[in-house]
Amino acid sequence: MLTVYVQYSQKHNKIYIGYTSDLENRIRSHNELGTNGFTLKFRPWNILFTADYPTKTEAIIREKQLKGGKGRA
């Protein structure tokens, strides 16, 4: 099972969209453990949306939809 998630940094008015097989640890990585990358610069992050998908292919398709113009709206 894979989870597609949308995070929001209110402090910086930024959105991040991703997918993971371990949501709890992934969110912890974005907010506490990560040492480099995009999300490090815009902490803290809050979860806005999650959805579970049975396959990686389905999760990637949904992630790409959300990252597109209509998905972000």
C-alpha positions as CSV (number, residue, x, y, z in Angstrom):
1,M,0.0,0.0,0.0
2,L,1.3,3.4,-1.0
3,T,0.1,6.8,0.3
4,V,0.0,10.0,-1.8
5,Y,0.2,13.0,0.5
6,V,0.0,16.8,0.3
7,Q,1.9,18.9,2.8
8,Y,1.6,22.6,3.4
9,S,4.1,25.0,5.0
10,Q,2.0,27.9,6.3
11,K,5.1,29.8,7.3
12,H,6.4,29.9,3.7
13,N,3.2,29.3,1.8
14,K,4.6,26.3,0.0
15,I,3.0,23.0,-1.0
16,Y,4.8,19.6,-1.3
17,I,3.3,16.5,-2.9
18,G,4.8,13.1,-2.7
19,Y,4.1,9.4,-2.1
20,T,5.5,6.8,0.3
21,S,5.0,3.4,1.7
22,D,5.6,4.7,5.3
23,L,3.8,7.9,5.8
24,E,4.7,8.4,9.5
25,N,8.4,8.1,9.0
26,R,8.3,10.2,5.8
27,I,6.5,13.1,7.5
28,R,9.0,12.8,10.4
29,S,11.8,13.0,7.8
30,H,10.3,16.2,6.2
31,N,9.9,17.9,9.6
32,E,12.8,16.6,11.8
33,L,15.2,14.1,10.4
34,G,16.0,15.3,6.8
35,T,19.4,17.0,6.4
36,N,19.0,18.2,2.8
37,G,16.5,18.9,0.0
38,F,13.5,21.1,-0.7
39,T,11.4,20.3,2.4
40,L,14.2,21.2,4.8
41,K,14.1,24.8,3.8
42,F,10.4,25.2,4.4
43,R,9.7,23.6,7.8
44,P,7.3,23.0,9.5
45,W,5.0,21.0,7.3
46,N,1.3,20.1,8.0
47,I,-0.6,17.3,6.2
48,L,-3.5,18.6,4.1
49,F,-4.4,15.4,2.2
50,T,-3.7,11.7,2.1
51,A,-5.0,8.9,-0.1
52,D,-4.0,5.2,-0.3
53,Y,-3.3,3.3,-3.5
54,P,-2.7,-0.5,-3.9
55,T,0.1,-0.1,-6.4
56,K,3.1,2.1,-7.1
57,T,1.8,2.9,-10.6
58,E,-1.5,4.1,-9.3
59,A,0.2,6.3,-6.6
60,I,2.5,7.8,-9.2
61,I,-0.4,8.6,-11.5
62,R,-2.3,10.4,-8.7
63,E,0.9,12.2,-7.6
64,K,1.4,13.5,-11.1
65,Q,-2.3,14.6,-11.4
66,L,-2.0,16.6,-8.1
67,K,1.3,18.2,-9.3
68,G,-0.4,19.3,-12.5
69,G,-2.2,22.7,-12.8
70,K,-5.7,21.3,-12.2
71,G,-4.5,19.2,-9.3
72,R,-2.9,22.1,-7.5
73,A,-6.1,24.1,-7.8
